[in-house]
Amino acid sequence: MNSRQRFHESMHFGSPDRPPLFQEGLRDDVLEKWHAHGMPAGTQLDQLFDYDQREEFSLDLYSRLDPVDLAGKPSGLDRWKRSLDPDDGHRLPSGWKKDLGRWRERQHVLMVQVHPGIFETLGIGDSSSFTRALYLIADQPGFVGAAMLIHGEFTARVLERLLREVQVDAAIFSEPIAGNHGPLISPRTYSDLVLPAYQPVLDVLIRYQVATVILRTYANARALLPVLFQCGFNCLWAVETETDAMDYRSIRAQFGNQMRLIGGIDVDVLRQGELPVRQEIDVKVRPLLAQGGYIPLADGRVRSDMPFENYRFYRHLLENTVKGF
């Protein structure tokens, strides 16, 4: 099987030759340090380890206006809508038309980021803008809901322009909405203000037969999962998690085959040596692989403080484990 076929079989609880093996997305500074401390000179990671190729790109879904500044003004929503032109040629990736031939003939997994989440939509860039956005949600929920819906309809039209030209394998909604103690807004507020704005995008994905709809979330978003997976999301990719709350074994027990899973390996354990890594693979990864619908991967970015020997042991153990299923 090629990487694309393997991905679809896994996400449909089918019979892949083995589950996919994705790379964590290592930066150049990590590789530079590893080359200086044990990684063979002149080699690339894909020469040392088995990886299934995955390509991910994003749409430009941002307004140049700050919605907090527009709230309460008679023309605020009209100005917001005018700032979100779905026919703007810059909304699709630069040079995307040159990629169409390659994408249509691909054997690898192609994913598109289709939403940045409520807080980035509301213009959060630092602690000050975050505080203003929280006050806006609390004080003017009607404006926030309307602005989010305008943004969702805009996003759906941009996405449809893309999907008319190429079939993608998965869509990713990014939702950086939680800290380690839980979501920063309640499930009820999330259902009222956010999910209606996602529905136009989900409708487009259904129409163009994008079968895997991923929620990529961070820290501890556990309380939001029930409402999310009632409205069309079917895959969780939890990153930089609060380990106990977002334990994939518990989540799979709660949601069953409704929930596909990507990730789930505690990246902090990988720094601790061979025995903890073996325990992590045996206790967490093996049961999930046996159930299917799971792609094992570290739950955070591999950084330069991880020794190359640790990474090499982890990847070889993961490869051998996956090939047994």
N, C-alpha and C positions, 0 to 999 in steps of 0.2 A: 504493500500500500504506500501511496505518497502521503505527505504530511496533511494535505487537505482532506483526503479520504479518511485518514486516521482520526482527524479531529471530528468529523461529522459522525463517524461510527461511535466514537466515545461519547459525544454529546447526546446521542440518541439511544444510549444504553445498548448499543449493538455489539458487534464482534470484531473489533479492530485486531490487526496482527499484534499490536501492543498499544497501550495508551500513549499519547503524545508526550514528548519531552521538550518543553520550552526552555529557552535561555532566560536568565533573570534580567538581562539588560545591563551588562557591566560597563562602567565608564572607563575612559582611557587611563585615569589616574590609578585605578585598581590594577589594570594590566601592566602599567609601567612598574608598579611596585612588585607585582608578582614576577615579572621578568628579572627583576633584581634579586628576587628571593626564591628561586627554585623552579619557576616555569621555564621550560626549555626555550632557549633563544631562537628567534626566527619562526616560532610556531603561533598559530591562531587557535582560539578556543575550539572551533569546530573541527580542528585536526586532532584534538585530544579527547573530545567528548561527543556523544550523540546528541544532536539538537534537531528538533523539527522546526523548520523555518516558519516564522510568523512575521507578518508585516502589519503595522498599525499606523493609521494616519488620522488626522483630525480635520474637522470643518471649522471655519472661523465663524463663531456664533455669538460674538460679543458686540455690544453696543458701544459707541464712543461717548455715550451720555451716562451720567450717574443717576440711576433711578431714585436714589434718596433725594436728590435735588429736584426731581420732577414731582414728587409726591405732594398732593394737596393743591397743585396748580391746575387751573381749569383746562389748560392744553397739555397737561403732563403726559397723559396716556397717548395722545395723538403724536406728540413729539417722540415718545418712545417707539411707537409703531413706525414712524418715518425713518428712524435711525436703524431699523432692522429690515433692510431691503433684500429679499431672498433672490432677486435677480442680479445682484451685485456679483460680478465675475470673480471678485477676490474672496468670496465666501468659500469656494471650493479650493482644494490644495493647489499650490503653485505648480504648474506643469502637469496637471493631472491628465490632460488629454493625451500627452505623450506616453503616459503609463497605461492607457487603456488596453493596448494590444498585449502588453506584458501581463496585465491583470487578467484579461480574458483567457489567456493560455496557461495560467499559473497552475502549479501543483502544490503551492504553499498556502497557508492560512492567511486570509486577508480580513482585518478587523477595522472598523471605523468608529471613532469616538463621536457620538451623536448628541451628547449633552454634557455641559460642565457642572450641573447641579445648581441648586437654589442659591447658594452663597456667592458663587462666582458670577451667576447671572445678575445678582444684585450688586455687583461691582466691588466685592471685597478684595482688598489688596494688602491690608495691614490691620493692626489691632484697632485703630481708630475707625476705619471703615466697617470693620466687623461689628463694633459696638453700635454704630449708626444703623446698620442693617437689622440688628436684633431689635432696636427700638422701633424701626419701621414695621417689622413683622408684628410686633405687639400692639402698636398704636394705630396702624392703618392696614389691617389685613385685607380689606377689600381692594385697596390699590395694589398690594403685593400679588394677590390672586389674579387680578386682571392683567397686570404686567407680565406675570409668569405665563398666562395663557396666550397673550400676544407673542411672547417669545417662543412658546411651544409651536404655535401655528407657523411662525416664521421658520423655525428649525425643520419642521416637517416638509416645507416646500423646498428648502435647500437640499435636504436629504433626498427628496424625490428626484431632483435634478441629477444627482449622482447615480441613484439606483436605476434610472432609466438606461444608463450606459454600462453598468457593471454590477454583477451579483457579488455581494460580500458574504463572508462566512459567519460573521458575528457583528453585533452592534454593542457598543459600550456606553453606558450612562455612568459618568463619574459623579460620586456623591460624597465629597469631603465634608461631612456634616456632624461628626461625632468626636468626642474626646474619650479617654479611657473609662470614664464613668457613665457614658451613654450619649445618646443624641442630644444636640444642642437645641432642638425644638421637639415638641411632643409628637407622637404618632398621629394624634388627631389634627394638629396644625399641619403636619406634613400631608395628611390625606386631603385636607381642605384646600391648601394653597399650592401644593406641588404636583400631586398626582394628576389632577385635571389637565395641567399643562403638558404632561408627558403623553397623554392619550393620543393627540394628533400624530406624534412621532411613532408611537407604538402601532397606530393604524397603518401608517406607511410601511413599517417593517413587516406587518402581516401581509399587506397587499403585494409586497415584493418578495415574499417567502424567505425572509431572513429569520431562520428558525431559532438561533441562539441569541438571546437578549441578556446581556451581562450587566449586573450592577457591580461596579468597582467602588468599594467603599473602604473606609479607613477607621482605625481605632475600634470603637465598640458601638456598632450600629444595630445591635441585636434586636432592640425594641421595635425597630422599623421594619424588620423583615416580614412579619405577617401581612402588613398592608401592602408591601411592595409585591409580594408574590401572589397576591390576589388580583393584581392588575396587569399581569403579562410578563413580568421578568421571570426568567427560568434558569439563571445561572448567577452564582455569587463568586466574586473574586475579591476577597478581603485582604487588604494590604496594611502592613504596620499595625497589626491588631493588638487588642487586649486579649491575651492568649486564652484565658479561661472562658470569657464571655463568647468569643467567636470560635470556639473549638468546633471543627468541622464534623466530628463524630456526633456531637450533640445536635448540631444544626441538621445533619442528615436524618437523625432519629426523629426530629420534630417535623421535617418537611418531606421526607422520603424522596421518591424519584421526581417529585416536582422541582427539586433543586439540584441542578448540576453544580459542580464545584471546581474552581481553579485555585491552586495555592495550598494553604493549610500547613506548610512546614515552617516551624518557628525559626526564623533566620538567626535569632540569638543563640539557639542551640548549636548551630553550625560552627560557632566560634569556640565551643567547649571541648571538642575532641571526639574521638572515635566512638566511645561507649555511649555518650548522650545522643550522638547522631544515629547510631544503630537503634537505640530505644525509640527515637522519634519516628524512624521509618517503620519499625516493627509494630509499634503501638498505634500510630495514627494512619500511616500511608497504606499499609497492607489491607486493613479492613475496608477502607474506602475503595481501593482498587478492586477488591473482590465484589463490591456492590455495583461498580460501574459508574458512568457519568462523572468521572473525576480525572482531573489532570494535576498531578502533584508538582509543586513548585514552592520555592521559598516565599514566605509571605512579606518580604521586604527587600529593599535594594541591598545587594552584596557590596560592601564598602571595603576600603583599602585596609581596614584594621583586621580583616579576616585573612589568616595565612593561606597561601596557595595550597599547602598540603591538606588543610581542612576542606577546602572547596573540592579538591581532587577526590578525596575520600568520599565526600557526600555525593558527588555526581556519579562516580563509579558504582557506589552502593545503590543509588537511585536507578541507574540504568539496569543493573542486574535484577533489581526488584521488579521493575516494570516489565522486563522481558519474560518474567515468570507468569504473567497474566495474559 
